[in-house]
Amino acid sequence: MVRESVVLRLFRKILIVWCAIVSLGAGAFGGPAPAFADVLRVGRPLCYAVSRTVAKDGGAPPAFLCAGQPEGYQKGTLWFRAMLPPGADRRDDLSLIVHSSRFDRLIVTFSYADRAVERQDVRSGDFGTHWRAGGQLAFRAPHRDAPLTGVTIRFDKVASAHLLRMRLVGRGEESTQTAGLAALIGAALVLLLAGAIYNASLALALHRQFSAWQAAWAICMVAWGACWSQLHLLFLPAMAGAVSAQICTFLSCLAIPLATLSAVTALEERYVSRWLRRSTLWLTAGVFVLGIPLSLMRSGPIDTLGGVLSVVVLANLVAVAFCIGQAWRRGSSDARSYAGAWAVPMLVLASTSFFDADAMFWGGGSQILVLFAAAWQTLLLSAAASRSHGRLRAERDMARRAEGQAQELARRDALTGLLNRRGFIERIGTVLNTSRDRGEAVALLLIDVDWFKSINDAYGHEAGDVVLAAIAHCIAHHECPSCIVARLGGEEFAVMVAGLDGAELMRFAEGLRQQVRDCEHGDLIDNRNVTVSIGIAETITGADFRALYRLADEALYEAKRNGRDRVVIRPPDAANPCTDDLDQVAVGL
């Protein structure tokens, strides 16, 4: 429980940090608009031209159109010409930001008033120094004395014009926005990675299916975030462009089924109807099946298939929401935590289908929203898993304590609280082995109450029980690792002691006898003295318990024959080496 409270405190701190990051980011995103930033779209202020085959380098584009939508460009070349907004021609620090997509080649041409042109280009697999965090490419207009008059953007074999996002910003603003976006992406990825590691450790330690799916989902989101933001290009620059875009599509279509499986498996079957669970699983399978061809396509009906996939994703989210709602209504204790964790990603994914987020978040668009929603979800679900694990661990500890108490009670005599026959047999092995290793003497004392039957006959069995409990109290304080005290049954007690022999052992036994004799039982038995007879068997070479018990029993009977209320000791018997196993002790008893 201490460890669990520490984990929960850690996750609270992480949530606080996460909220602070989001607040700072929201303040930056929602603050005053930059001095100059314009999203480039067809008609405002972009015009386009299309060639159905890949144009040759230096070839002039066809006539530009400023209305309608481009078509027939997937196997050819698509040009855009940016009409600069008022005042932009007086600036010499413009940057063109292009969000990378699936294309073979991208050429950006800056035109100046003196008819000079400056060309910069990238290819799929080689973005050079143009790539930026957040899935962006940055092209900076070179400084010249002549003013900038236009920007021409050429794409060869681009997959979809509708997936392209382009902006013109100031160079200083580009650096600031890129650095801020990289910091936010890094923070979200770190939080996702922490959640993935924690859930993976829970899955390995507890063999929980929910934690395994949740860890797989978080790892998938980390991979998607690193790929979408292009941070992986630090290590794998050859993956730039179409390959990364295809991998991102596949990972996003894989992450949704993993998240759905984590939610569905977390809810017990009795809380969710079978038809609803199956419907949800069929929908998430549809997301994955549609995602495979969409991730492989470089041309074709990408926009149409993407629209169908969006509908299926929304249906899948609605089904998950119904599963959580039904489980909550039927009394699931975990459904509330899952509802809080799933609410933000559901709202984000659903809302991005109804409004245009491309220009938001420094160009991060819906992707940065999804990344932070995923970080929120994994943190809340990790905290919920911690609480659930804490409850299970507390219940397990309580069960173990109860089991230990039950086992201890099974080894104790209910009347006297001393070890019973079973507990005594289990403990003597430790004393015998330790004394044998140390070369110490071991002695067994059998103690029998004198004339105990007459006490029961004269005063009743209840009085007899009180006498036995009082005797047990007299000898119980001698119990220690080297001295085991037990009630073997009836009026017979036993003491096994190590490290005493000869005169010391005799003084110890006489002390026990005298303590019992001096014990007062009051009016219960008319102030009658109760005495005990003690038989002792000792060995210094090691003997099996059966032999010790036989010798102690003979000594006890001799004490009885000689008048009771006395101690009789048998000297060490080296003729009985320790050859029998303790499993046979019960026979001797």
C-alpha positions as CSV (number, residue, x, y, z in Angstrom):
1,M,0.0,0.0,0.0
2,V,2.9,2.3,0.7
3,R,4.3,1.7,-2.8
4,E,0.9,2.2,-4.4
5,S,0.4,5.6,-2.6
6,V,3.8,6.7,-3.9
7,V,2.8,5.7,-7.4
8,L,-0.5,7.6,-7.1
9,R,1.3,10.7,-5.8
10,L,3.7,10.4,-8.8
11,F,0.9,10.3,-11.3
12,R,-0.8,13.3,-9.6
13,K,2.4,15.3,-10.1
14,I,2.6,14.1,-13.7
15,L,-1.0,15.2,-14.3
16,I,-0.2,18.6,-12.8
17,V,2.8,19.0,-15.1
18,W,0.7,17.9,-18.0
19,C,-2.0,20.4,-17.2
20,A,0.6,23.2,-16.8
21,I,2.0,22.3,-20.2
22,V,-1.4,22.4,-21.8
23,S,-2.2,25.7,-20.1
24,L,1.0,27.2,-21.4
25,G,0.4,25.8,-24.8
26,A,-3.2,27.1,-24.8
27,G,-2.0,30.5,-23.8
28,A,0.4,30.6,-26.6
29,F,-2.1,29.2,-29.1
30,G,-4.9,31.4,-27.9
31,G,-2.9,34.6,-27.6
32,P,-2.6,37.4,-30.0
33,A,-2.2,36.5,-33.7
34,P,1.4,36.8,-35.0
35,A,2.3,39.9,-36.9
36,F,2.1,38.0,-40.2
37,A,0.8,34.5,-40.9
38,D,-1.4,33.3,-43.7
39,V,-2.8,29.9,-44.4
40,L,-2.6,29.1,-48.1
41,R,-5.6,27.6,-49.7
42,V,-7.0,27.3,-53.2
43,G,-8.6,30.6,-54.1
44,R,-7.2,32.4,-51.0
45,P,-4.6,33.2,-52.2
46,L,-3.6,30.0,-54.1
47,C,-4.1,29.3,-57.7
48,Y,-3.3,25.8,-59.1
49,A,-2.2,24.1,-62.3
50,V,-2.2,20.4,-63.1
51,S,-0.2,18.2,-65.5
52,R,-1.3,14.6,-65.8
53,T,2.3,13.5,-66.3
54,V,5.3,14.5,-64.4
55,A,6.6,17.7,-65.9
56,K,10.2,18.1,-66.9
57,D,12.5,20.3,-64.8
58,G,12.3,23.9,-65.9
59,G,9.1,23.3,-67.8
60,A,6.4,25.9,-67.6
61,P,3.2,25.0,-65.8
62,P,-0.1,25.1,-67.7
63,A,-2.5,28.0,-67.1
64,F,-3.3,28.5,-63.4
65,L,-6.8,28.3,-62.1
66,C,-8.0,30.1,-59.0
67,A,-11.4,28.3,-58.6
68,G,-12.6,24.8,-58.3
69,Q,-10.4,21.9,-57.0
70,P,-7.5,20.2,-58.8
71,E,-8.0,16.8,-60.3
72,G,-5.9,14.2,-62.2
73,Y,-2.6,15.1,-60.5
74,Q,-1.8,11.9,-58.6
75,K,0.5,10.5,-61.4
76,G,1.6,13.9,-62.6
77,T,2.5,17.3,-61.3
78,L,0.5,19.8,-59.3
79,W,1.6,23.4,-59.1
80,F,0.5,26.1,-56.7
81,R,1.1,29.8,-57.0
82,A,0.9,31.9,-53.9
83,M,-0.5,35.5,-54.3
84,L,1.3,37.3,-51.5
85,P,-0.9,39.3,-49.1
86,P,-0.6,43.1,-48.9
87,G,2.6,44.2,-47.3
88,A,4.4,40.8,-47.7
89,D,6.5,42.1,-50.6
90,R,8.2,44.5,-48.3
91,R,9.4,41.7,-46.0
92,D,12.6,39.8,-46.6
93,D,12.3,37.2,-43.9
94,L,9.4,35.0,-45.1
95,S,9.2,31.3,-44.7
96,L,6.9,28.8,-46.4
97,I,5.7,26.0,-44.1
98,V,4.5,22.9,-45.8
99,H,3.1,20.0,-43.9
100,S,4.7,17.0,-45.5
101,S,2.5,14.4,-47.2
102,R,2.9,11.6,-49.7
103,F,4.8,13.0,-52.7
104,D,7.8,12.1,-54.8
105,R,9.3,15.6,-55.1
106,L,8.6,19.1,-53.8
107,I,10.1,22.2,-55.5
108,V,9.6,25.7,-54.0
109,T,10.5,28.7,-56.2
110,F,10.7,32.3,-54.8
111,S,10.3,35.0,-57.5
112,Y,11.6,38.5,-57.1
113,A,10.8,41.9,-58.7
114,D,14.1,41.8,-60.6
115,R,13.0,38.6,-62.3
116,A,15.4,36.5,-60.2
117,V,14.3,33.2,-58.9
118,E,15.5,31.1,-56.0
119,R,14.7,27.4,-56.1
120,Q,14.7,24.9,-53.2
121,D,13.6,21.3,-53.4
122,V,13.3,18.1,-51.4
123,R,12.5,14.5,-52.4
124,S,10.8,11.6,-50.6
125,G,13.6,10.1,-48.6
126,D,15.7,13.2,-48.5
127,F,14.4,16.3,-46.8
128,G,17.9,17.7,-46.1
129,T,17.8,20.5,-43.6
130,H,14.2,21.6,-44.4
131,W,12.3,19.3,-42.1
132,R,10.9,20.6,-38.8
133,A,9.2,19.0,-35.8
134,G,5.4,18.7,-36.2
135,G,5.5,17.1,-39.6
136,Q,6.5,20.3,-41.3
137,L,8.9,21.4,-44.1
138,A,10.3,24.9,-43.9
139,F,11.6,26.9,-47.0
140,R,13.1,30.3,-46.2
141,A,13.0,32.9,-48.8
142,P,16.6,34.1,-49.5
143,H,17.3,37.7,-48.7
144,R,17.7,40.0,-51.8
145,D,17.5,43.7,-52.5
146,A,14.6,43.2,-54.8
147,P,11.2,42.6,-53.2
148,L,9.6,39.1,-53.2
149,T,6.8,38.9,-55.8
150,G,5.5,35.3,-55.6
151,V,6.0,31.8,-54.5
152,T,5.4,28.8,-56.7
153,I,5.1,25.3,-55.2
154,R,5.4,22.2,-57.3
155,F,4.4,18.6,-56.2
156,D,5.3,15.6,-58.2
157,K,2.9,12.6,-57.7
158,V,1.3,14.0,-54.6
159,A,-1.3,11.6,-53.1
160,S,-4.0,14.1,-52.1
161,A,-4.2,17.9,-52.5
162,H,-6.8,17.9,-49.7
163,L,-4.2,16.7,-47.2
164,L,-1.8,19.5,-48.0
165,R,-1.4,22.4,-45.5
166,M,0.8,25.4,-46.3
167,R,1.4,28.7,-44.5
168,L,3.5,31.8,-45.0
169,V,5.1,33.1,-41.8
170,G,7.9,35.3,-40.8
171,R,11.3,33.6,-40.4
172,G,11.5,34.5,-36.7
173,E,8.0,33.3,-36.1
174,E,8.8,30.1,-37.9
175,S,11.7,29.4,-35.5
176,T,9.7,30.3,-32.4
177,Q,6.7,28.2,-33.5
178,T,8.8,25.2,-34.5
179,A,10.7,25.2,-31.2
180,G,7.4,25.5,-29.2
181,L,5.8,22.8,-31.1
182,A,8.8,20.5,-30.7
183,A,8.7,21.1,-26.9
184,L,5.0,20.3,-26.7
185,I,5.4,17.1,-28.8
186,G,8.4,16.0,-26.7
187,A,6.4,16.5,-23.5
188,A,3.5,14.5,-24.8
189,L,5.7,11.7,-26.0
190,V,7.5,11.5,-22.7
191,L,4.2,11.2,-20.8
192,L,3.0,8.6,-23.3
193,L,6.2,6.6,-22.9
194,A,6.0,6.7,-19.1
195,G,2.5,5.4,-19.3
196,A,3.5,2.7,-21.7
197,I,6.4,1.5,-19.5
198,Y,4.2,1.5,-16.4
199,N,1.3,-0.4,-18.0
200,A,3.8,-2.9,-19.5
201,S,5.3,-3.5,-16.1
202,L,1.8,-4.0,-14.7
203,A,1.0,-6.5,-17.5
204,L,4.1,-8.5,-16.8
205,A,3.7,-8.4,-13.0
206,L,0.0,-9.0,-12.8
207,H,-0.7,-10.8,-16.1
208,R,-3.5,-8.3,-16.7
209,Q,-5.0,-8.2,-20.3
210,F,-6.2,-4.6,-20.0
211,S,-2.7,-3.4,-19.0
212,A,-1.1,-5.2,-21.9
213,W,-3.5,-3.7,-24.4
214,Q,-3.1,-0.3,-22.8
215,A,0.7,-0.6,-23.0
216,A,0.5,-1.6,-26.6
217,W,-1.8,1.3,-27.4
218,A,0.6,3.8,-25.6
219,I,3.6,2.4,-27.5
220,C,1.8,2.7,-30.8
221,M,0.9,6.3,-30.0
222,V,4.5,7.0,-29.1
223,A,5.6,5.5,-32.4
224,W,2.9,7.5,-34.3
225,G,3.8,10.7,-32.6
226,A,7.5,10.3,-33.3
227,C,6.8,9.4,-36.9
228,W,4.2,12.2,-37.5
229,S,6.4,14.9,-35.9
230,Q,9.4,13.7,-37.9
231,L,11.6,13.3,-34.8
232,H,12.6,9.9,-36.1
233,L,14.4,11.7,-39.0
234,L,17.2,12.5,-36.5
235,F,18.1,8.8,-36.7
236,L,16.5,7.6,-39.9
237,P,16.6,10.5,-42.4
238,A,16.0,8.1,-45.4
239,M,12.4,7.6,-44.1
240,A,11.4,11.2,-44.9
241,G,8.3,11.7,-47.0
242,A,5.9,9.1,-48.3
243,V,7.2,6.2,-46.3
244,S,6.7,8.1,-43.0
245,A,3.2,9.3,-44.1
246,Q,2.2,5.7,-44.9
247,I,3.6,4.4,-41.6
248,C,1.7,7.1,-39.7
249,T,-1.6,6.1,-41.4
250,F,-1.0,2.5,-40.4
251,L,-0.1,3.3,-36.8
252,S,-3.1,5.6,-36.4
253,C,-5.4,2.8,-37.7
254,L,-3.7,0.3,-35.4
255,A,-3.9,2.6,-32.3
256,I,-7.7,2.9,-32.5
257,P,-8.3,-0.9,-32.3
258,L,-5.7,-1.2,-29.5
259,A,-7.4,1.6,-27.5
260,T,-10.8,0.0,-28.1
261,L,-9.5,-3.4,-26.9
262,S,-8.0,-1.9,-23.8
263,A,-11.4,-0.4,-23.0
264,V,-13.5,-3.4,-23.8
265,T,-11.3,-5.9,-22.0
266,A,-11.1,-3.7,-18.9
267,L,-14.9,-3.9,-18.5
268,E,-16.1,-7.2,-17.1
269,E,-18.4,-9.2,-19.3
270,R,-21.3,-9.1,-16.8
271,Y,-21.4,-5.3,-17.2
272,V,-21.5,-5.1,-21.0
273,S,-24.1,-7.0,-23.1
274,R,-22.6,-9.5,-25.6
275,W,-24.1,-7.9,-28.7
276,L,-22.7,-4.4,-27.8
277,R,-19.3,-5.9,-27.1
278,R,-19.3,-7.8,-30.4
279,S,-20.5,-4.8,-32.3
280,T,-17.7,-2.7,-30.9
281,L,-15.1,-5.3,-31.8
282,W,-16.5,-5.6,-35.4
283,L,-16.3,-1.8,-35.8
284,T,-12.7,-1.7,-34.6
285,A,-11.8,-4.5,-36.9
286,G,-13.3,-2.4,-39.7
287,V,-11.1,0.5,-38.8
288,F,-8.0,-1.7,-39.0
289,V,-9.1,-3.4,-42.3
290,L,-9.8,0.0,-43.9
291,G,-6.5,1.3,-42.6
292,I,-4.3,-1.3,-44.3
293,P,-5.1,-0.3,-48.0
294,L,-5.2,3.4,-47.0
295,S,-1.7,3.2,-45.6
296,L,-0.4,1.4,-48.8
297,M,-2.0,3.7,-51.4
298,R,0.0,6.3,-53.2
299,S,-2.8,7.2,-55.6
300,G,-6.5,6.4,-56.2
301,P,-9.5,7.2,-54.1
302,I,-7.6,8.2,-51.0
303,D,-10.0,11.0,-50.0
304,T,-13.1,8.8,-50.5
305,L,-11.6,5.9,-48.5
306,G,-10.4,8.4,-45.8
307,G,-14.0,9.7,-45.5
308,V,-15.4,6.2,-45.1
309,L,-12.7,5.5,-42.4
310,S,-13.7,8.7,-40.5
311,V,-17.3,7.5,-40.4
312,V,-16.3,4.1,-39.1
313,V,-13.9,5.6,-36.5
314,L,-16.8,7.8,-35.2
315,A,-19.1,4.8,-35.0
316,N,-16.4,2.9,-33.1
317,L,-16.0,5.8,-30.6
318,V,-19.8,5.9,-30.1
319,A,-19.8,2.1,-29.5
320,V,-17.0,2.4,-26.9
321,A,-19.0,5.2,-25.2
322,F,-22.0,3.0,-25.1
323,C,-20.0,0.2,-23.6
324,I,-18.6,2.4,-20.8
325,G,-22.0,4.0,-20.2
326,Q,-23.7,0.6,-19.9
327,A,-21.0,-0.7,-17.6
328,W,-21.4,2.4,-15.4
329,R,-25.2,2.1,-15.3
330,R,-24.9,-1.6,-14.3
331,G,-22.6,-0.7,-11.3
332,S,-19.0,-1.2,-12.7
333,S,-16.6,0.5,-10.2
334,D,-14.0,1.0,-13.0
335,A,-16.3,2.5,-15.6
336,R,-16.2,6.0,-14.1
337,S,-12.4,6.1,-14.4
338,Y,-12.5,4.9,-18.0
339,A,-15.2,7.4,-18.8
340,G,-13.0,10.2,-17.6
341,A,-10.0,8.9,-19.5
342,W,-11.9,8.3,-22.7
343,A,-13.9,11.5,-22.7
344,V,-11.1,13.8,-23.9
345,P,-9.9,11.6,-26.8
346,M,-13.4,10.9,-27.9
347,L,-14.3,14.6,-27.9
348,V,-11.1,15.4,-29.7
349,L,-11.4,12.8,-32.4
350,A,-15.1,13.6,-32.9
351,S,-14.7,17.3,-33.0
352,T,-11.9,17.3,-35.5
353,S,-14.4,15.7,-37.9
354,F,-16.6,18.8,-37.7
355,F,-14.3,21.8,-37.6
356,D,-11.1,22.7,-39.4
357,A,-8.1,22.5,-37.0
358,D,-5.4,22.7,-39.6
359,A,-4.5,26.4,-38.8
360,M,-4.5,25.8,-35.1
361,F,-1.6,25.0,-32.7
362,W,1.2,26.5,-34.8
363,G,0.2,24.3,-37.7
364,G,0.1,21.2,-35.6
365,G,-3.6,20.9,-36.3
366,S,-5.7,17.9,-35.2
367,Q,-2.6,15.8,-34.7
368,I,-1.3,17.7,-31.8
369,L,-4.8,17.6,-30.3
370,V,-4.8,13.8,-30.6
371,L,-1.3,13.5,-29.2
372,F,-2.2,15.4,-26.0
373,A,-5.5,13.7,-25.7
374,A,-3.7,10.4,-25.8
375,A,-1.2,11.6,-23.2
376,W,-4.2,12.5,-21.0
377,Q,-5.8,9.2,-21.5
378,T,-2.8,7.1,-20.7
379,L,-2.1,9.0,-17.5
380,L,-5.6,8.7,-16.2
381,L,-5.8,5.0,-17.1
382,S,-2.4,4.4,-15.5
383,A,-3.6,6.1,-12.3
384,A,-6.8,4.0,-12.5
385,A,-4.7,0.9,-12.9
386,S,-2.7,1.9,-9.9
387,R,-5.7,2.3,-7.8
388,S,-7.1,-1.0,-9.0
389,H,-3.8,-2.7,-8.3
390,G,-3.7,-1.1,-4.9
391,R,-7.1,-2.5,-4.0
392,L,-6.2,-6.0,-5.3
393,R,-2.9,-5.9,-3.4
394,A,-4.6,-4.8,-0.2
395,E,-7.2,-7.6,-0.6
396,R,-4.4,-10.0,-1.2
397,D,-2.4,-8.9,1.8
398,M,-5.5,-9.1,4.0
399,A,-6.2,-12.6,2.6
400,R,-2.6,-13.6,3.4
401,R,-2.8,-12.2,6.9
402,A,-6.0,-14.1,7.5
403,E,-4.5,-17.3,6.1
404,G,-1.5,-16.8,8.3
405,Q,-3.6,-16.2,11.3
406,A,-5.7,-19.3,10.5
407,Q,-2.6,-21.4,10.1
408,E,-1.2,-20.1,13.4
409,L,-4.5,-20.8,15.2
410,A,-4.4,-24.3,13.8
411,R,-1.1,-24.8,15.5
412,R,-2.2,-23.3,18.8
413,D,-4.2,-24.9,21.6
414,A,-7.5,-23.1,21.9
415,L,-7.6,-23.4,25.7
416,T,-4.1,-22.4,26.8
417,G,-2.7,-20.5,23.7
418,L,0.3,-22.8,23.7
419,L,1.4,-24.8,20.7
420,N,-0.6,-27.9,20.1
421,R,0.7,-31.3,19.1
422,R,0.9,-30.3,15.4
423,G,2.6,-27.0,16.0
424,F,5.1,-28.6,18.4
425,I,6.1,-31.2,15.9
426,E,6.6,-28.6,13.2
427,R,8.8,-26.5,15.5
428,I,11.1,-29.1,17.0
429,G,12.9,-29.7,13.7
430,T,14.4,-26.2,13.9
431,V,15.7,-26.7,17.4
432,L,17.1,-30.2,16.7
433,N,18.9,-29.1,13.6
434,T,20.3,-25.9,15.1
435,S,21.5,-27.7,18.2
436,R,23.1,-30.4,16.1
437,D,25.0,-27.9,14.0
438,R,26.2,-26.0,17.2
439,G,27.0,-29.2,19.1
440,E,24.6,-28.2,21.9
441,A,22.7,-30.4,24.3
442,V,18.9,-30.9,23.7
443,A,16.4,-31.9,26.3
444,L,12.8,-32.9,26.2
445,L,10.6,-32.3,29.3
446,L,7.3,-34.0,29.6
447,I,5.1,-32.4,32.3
448,D,2.0,-34.1,33.6
449,V,-0.4,-32.7,36.2
450,D,-0.7,-34.8,39.3
451,W,-4.1,-36.2,40.2
452,F,-5.8,-34.1,37.5
453,K,-8.7,-36.5,37.1
454,S,-9.7,-36.0,40.8
455,I,-9.8,-32.2,40.1
456,N,-12.3,-32.8,37.2
457,D,-14.3,-35.2,39.3
458,A,-14.5,-33.0,42.4
459,Y,-14.9,-29.5,40.8
460,G,-16.0,-30.1,37.2
461,H,-14.3,-29.9,33.9
462,E,-14.6,-26.1,33.7
463,A,-12.5,-25.8,36.9
464,G,-10.1,-28.3,35.3
465,D,-9.8,-26.1,32.2
466,V,-9.0,-23.1,34.4
467,V,-6.3,-25.0,36.2
468,L,-4.7,-26.0,32.9
469,A,-4.8,-22.4,31.6
470,A,-3.1,-21.2,34.8
471,I,-0.3,-23.8,34.5
472,A,0.2,-22.9,30.8
473,H,0.5,-19.3,31.9
474,C,3.2,-20.2,34.4
475,I,5.4,-22.0,31.8
476,A,4.6,-19.9,28.7
477,H,7.0,-17.1,29.4
478,H,9.9,-19.5,28.9
479,E,9.1,-19.8,25.2
480,C,11.8,-18.5,22.9
481,P,13.7,-19.7,19.8
482,S,15.7,-22.2,21.9
483,C,12.8,-23.3,24.1
484,I,9.5,-24.6,22.7
485,V,6.5,-24.9,25.0
486,A,3.4,-26.9,24.1
487,R,0.3,-28.7,25.4
488,L,0.3,-32.2,23.9
489,G,-3.2,-33.0,25.0
490,G,-5.2,-33.5,28.2
491,E,-3.1,-32.6,31.2
492,E,0.2,-33.3,29.5
493,F,2.6,-30.4,28.5
494,A,6.0,-30.6,26.8
495,V,9.1,-28.3,26.7
496,M,12.0,-28.8,24.4
497,V,15.0,-26.7,25.4
498,A,18.5,-26.4,23.8
499,G,21.7,-25.3,25.4
500,L,21.1,-26.7,28.9
501,D,22.5,-29.9,30.4
502,G,23.4,-31.5,33.7
503,A,22.9,-29.3,36.7
504,E,21.6,-26.3,34.7
505,L,18.9,-28.5,33.1
506,M,17.9,-29.8,36.5
507,R,17.6,-26.3,38.0
508,F,15.5,-25.3,35.0
509,A,13.1,-28.2,35.5
510,E,12.9,-27.7,39.3
511,G,12.1,-24.1,38.7
512,L,9.2,-25.0,36.4
513,R,7.9,-27.5,39.0
514,Q,8.1,-24.9,41.8
515,Q,6.4,-22.3,39.7
516,V,3.4,-24.6,39.0
517,R,3.2,-25.6,42.7
518,D,3.2,-21.9,43.8
519,C,0.4,-21.0,41.4
520,E,-2.7,-20.1,43.3
521,H,-6.1,-21.2,42.0
522,G,-8.2,-19.7,44.7
523,D,-11.6,-20.8,45.8
524,L,-12.2,-22.5,42.5
525,I,-10.6,-25.7,43.8
526,D,-10.8,-24.8,47.6
527,N,-7.2,-23.4,47.6
528,R,-5.9,-26.8,46.7
529,N,-2.3,-27.0,45.6
530,V,-1.7,-28.4,42.1
531,T,1.6,-30.2,41.4
532,V,3.2,-31.7,38.3
533,S,5.6,-34.5,37.6
534,I,8.4,-33.9,35.1
535,G,10.3,-36.5,33.1
536,I,13.4,-35.4,31.2
537,A,15.4,-37.0,28.4
538,E,18.6,-35.3,27.2
539,T,21.2,-35.9,24.6
540,I,24.4,-34.3,23.6
541,T,25.1,-36.3,20.5
542,G,21.8,-35.8,18.8
543,A,18.9,-38.2,18.9
544,D,15.7,-38.5,17.0
545,F,12.5,-37.2,18.6
546,R,10.9,-40.6,19.0
547,A,13.8,-41.8,21.2
548,L,13.8,-38.6,23.3
549,Y,10.1,-38.9,23.8
550,R,10.3,-42.6,24.8
551,L,13.1,-41.8,27.4
552,A,11.2,-38.7,28.7
553,D,8.0,-40.7,29.0
554,E,9.9,-43.4,31.0
555,A,11.3,-40.7,33.3
556,L,7.8,-39.3,33.8
557,Y,6.4,-42.6,34.8
558,E,9.2,-43.1,37.2
559,A,8.4,-39.7,38.8
560,K,4.8,-40.8,39.1
561,R,5.8,-44.1,40.8
562,N,8.1,-42.3,43.2
563,G,5.4,-40.1,44.7
564,R,4.7,-37.4,42.1
565,D,5.6,-33.7,42.4
566,R,9.2,-34.4,41.4
567,V,11.6,-34.3,38.5
568,V,13.3,-37.4,37.1
569,I,16.0,-37.1,34.4
570,R,17.4,-39.7,32.0
571,P,21.1,-39.2,31.2
572,P,22.4,-38.6,27.7
573,D,21.8,-41.7,25.6
574,A,24.4,-42.0,22.8
575,A,23.1,-45.3,21.6
576,N,20.2,-43.5,19.8
577,P,21.7,-41.6,16.9
578,C,19.5,-39.3,14.8
579,T,18.5,-41.5,12.0
580,D,14.7,-41.2,11.8
581,D,12.9,-38.6,9.9
582,L,10.7,-36.1,11.7
583,D,7.8,-37.2,9.6
584,Q,7.5,-40.2,11.9
585,V,7.2,-38.1,15.1
586,A,3.4,-38.3,15.0
587,V,3.7,-42.1,15.4
588,G,5.9,-41.6,18.5
589,L,3.4,-39.2,20.0
